[in-house]
Amino acid sequence: MIIITGGAGFIGSAMLWELNMQGRDDIIVVDALGSTATGQWQNLSGLRFADFIPRDTFLPLLEAGALSDPTAIIHMGAISATTETDADLLIERNFAFSKSVAAYCMRKRVRLIYASSAATYGDGSAGYEDDEAKIDALRPLNMYGYSKQLFDRWALKNGVLERAAGLKFFNVYGPNEYHKGEMTSVVYKAFRQIREKGSVNLFKSHRPDYLDGQQLRDFVSIRDCTAIMAWLLDHPEASGLFNAGSGEARTFNDLVRATFAALDLEPEITYIPMPENLQGRYQYHTCASMEKLRRAGYRKPMTTLEEGVREYVRDYLDSETPYYDVLNHTKRA
């Protein structure tokens, strides 16, 4: 049995789909669905799993031994909004909850794969190498990133990373992200703007060394993220922190042009001023170092930006079935 916390979320439900496509449905989903208005429940409607456990009752059941011993816990459950300002809530959900899950896994010798974040790298001045020895040199730019770094540091200090795998997700895009509001990917936002007004807004650059729209990000397809997690499930000897990115920095202009191309349209881009509250905290370049994962044995090629955006737009966003569905599995075959 596998437990996925945050299993109704973006990456969690995509991983559930990945396991379904492997023929597995012996999976317990843990999450808090919130209001039906968010639509997060729809991420699960076309997928298969053995049981659903509300987030607030999960830890008591786990620690009381009321659940069958899992072979693995994929811990994606957390507050993922980089704009969250409630520091106490972030500590409770992203740090304390994660410590309890990790302690159980270490005690029971259960494989743990958990979500860290590229937000731990801050402005990137310390680089983007997933080297545990460099954790203390990182300075996240927001409380969300700091909550993730706190757990990474605790996991390292307490020997968790000797057996578990933590993934530093970069700019992930793909199906089932629709409930995330302002935290949805630029691909999704660009698609919506194209359909609504025929053009896309991007922030102007406030640095002379970057032209408008030439800010760089490591955009990674969700299909690559779930493929990495599936590989880590099959290779428990691979432990430590690993980046989950494409390994290539591409511009926002590239991303938006790829979105237009997927719709067979000519690009129309408008550059707008960046809000003042973002100007001092805005990253102009991110790029995951993927050498460590490759050295561990992961060999699958990463999806190109153009290929990943085309699949997302044509097979999901611009279709009648934008969610993962095991009965409509040919999209990811």
Secondary structure, DSSP 8 states (H G I E B T S, - for coil): -EEEETTTSHHHHHHHHHHHHTT---EEEEE----GGG-GGGGTTT---SEEEEHHHHHHHHHTT-S---SEEEE--S---TT---HHHHIIIIIIHHHHHHHHHHHHT-EEEEE--GGGGTTSTT-----GGGGGG---SSHHHHHHHHHHHHHHHTTGGGT-EEEEE-EEE-TT-GGGGGGS-HHHHHHHHHHHHS-EEEE---STTS-TT--EE-EEEHHHHHHHHHHHHH-TT--EEEEES-S--EEHHHHHHHHHHHTT----EEEE---HHHHTT--S------HHHHHHT-------HHHHHHHHIIIIITSS--S--GGGGGGG-
